[in-house]
């Protein structure tokens, strides 16, 4: 593997960083909101799934009554 000088490496990094398409403020806001919505949906789903499985286990084992 050929050795690259640190100066050349930094030039290449800068060139590649200029190619990055950064999201707009609106895109970031929408994506953040969607993440919060999906976290809330997942939390509610797992709450109900946990309650259902807990009920089933208590019923089968006859404990907690």
C-alpha positions as CSV (number, residue, x, y, z in Angstrom):
1,X,0.0,0.0,0.0
2,X,1.6,3.3,-1.0
3,X,2.3,5.9,1.7
4,X,0.4,9.2,1.4
5,X,1.7,12.4,2.9
6,X,-0.4,14.0,5.7
7,X,-0.8,17.1,3.5
8,X,-2.2,15.1,0.6
9,X,-4.4,13.1,2.9
10,X,-6.0,16.3,4.4
11,X,-6.5,17.7,0.8
12,X,-8.4,14.5,-0.1
13,X,-10.5,14.7,3.1
14,X,-11.4,18.3,2.3
15,X,-12.3,17.4,-1.3
16,X,-14.6,14.5,-0.1
17,X,-16.2,16.7,2.6
18,X,-17.2,19.2,0.0
19,X,-19.1,16.5,-1.8
20,X,-21.3,15.8,1.2
21,X,-24.9,17.0,0.8
22,X,-26.0,18.3,4.2
23,X,-29.7,18.2,5.2
24,X,-31.6,21.4,5.4
25,X,-33.1,22.7,8.7
26,X,-36.5,21.6,7.6
27,X,-35.3,18.0,6.7
28,X,-33.6,17.7,10.0
29,X,-36.7,18.9,11.9
30,X,-39.0,16.5,10.0
31,X,-36.6,13.6,10.6
32,X,-36.3,14.3,14.3
33,X,-40.1,14.5,14.7
34,X,-40.5,11.2,12.9
35,X,-37.9,9.6,15.2
36,X,-39.8,10.8,18.2
37,X,-43.1,9.5,16.8
38,X,-41.6,6.1,16.0
39,X,-40.1,5.9,19.5
40,X,-43.5,6.7,21.1
41,X,-45.2,4.0,18.9
42,X,-42.6,1.4,19.8
43,X,-42.9,2.3,23.5
44,X,-46.7,1.8,23.4
45,X,-46.4,-1.4,21.4
46,X,-43.9,-2.9,23.9
47,X,-45.9,-1.7,26.9
48,X,-49.0,-3.6,25.6
49,X,-46.9,-6.6,24.5
50,X,-45.3,-6.8,28.0
51,X,-48.7,-6.5,29.7
52,X,-50.2,-9.2,27.6
53,X,-47.3,-11.6,28.1
54,X,-47.2,-10.8,31.8
55,X,-51.0,-11.6,32.0
56,X,-50.5,-14.8,30.1
57,X,-47.6,-16.0,32.4
58,X,-49.6,-15.1,35.6
59,X,-52.6,-17.0,34.2
60,X,-50.7,-20.1,33.3
61,X,-48.6,-20.2,36.5
62,X,-51.5,-19.1,38.7
63,X,-49.4,-16.5,40.6
64,X,-50.0,-12.9,41.6
65,X,-53.7,-13.4,42.2
